[in-house]
C-alpha cells in the first residue's frame, strides 16, 4: 500500500472537517430548544439531558438511541466535564448549576455535552482517515507519511521552535496527523486575527 499524503491531508483540511463533521454538530446544538436556563427539579434535568443527546444523535445522522443509552451517555459526559470538586461528583455539580442558573445554568451543561459529542466525532473522523489510509503495521507506510509530513511542514514547525526531523513521527504517524490538524487550526486562528 502506498501512502497518498495529498489525499490524507485533503481529508484533514480544516474546511473539509468543518463541512463533513463539525457543522452538523453545531447545527444540532443550535436547533435544540431549551425553554429556560434553569430546571425545576432533578427529573426535568435528567429529561433534558436525555432529550438533548437523542436530538443531537438524530440530527447528525447517527441513528436513534434508547432512553437509557441517551441518559447514560449524557451522565458520563457531565460527570467527566464537571468533576472539579473531590467532594461532589460532576453530575451533582451540573444539576446544581441547572437548578440555580449559576455559571450559565442548563445551557452551559448542554453546551458541554454538545462539545463532548463534537470532540468525539472529530476523533472518530481522524481515526477513520488514519486507519483507512495507513497500514498501521507497515513501518514503510508510517515512514512515508512521516517523511512527507516533514518535507512539507518541518520548516514551519522549526520556525515555531519545535525541534523536528524526518524521524520525529516515523513510528507514530497518527500523532503527526493530529499535530498537523492542530497546527493548521492554530494558524487559521492567527490568520483570522490579522
Secondary structure, DSSP 4 states (H G I P E B T S, - for coil): ----HHHHHHHT-HHHHIIIIIHHHHHHHHH---S-SS-SSHHHHHHHHHHHHHHHHHHTT-----HHHHHHHHHHHHHHHT--BTTB-HHHHHHHHHHH-GGGHHHHHHHHHHHHHHHHHHHHHHHHHHHHHS-TT-HHHHHHHHHHHHHHHHHHHHHTT----TTTTTT-HHHHHHHHHHHHHHHHHHHHH-
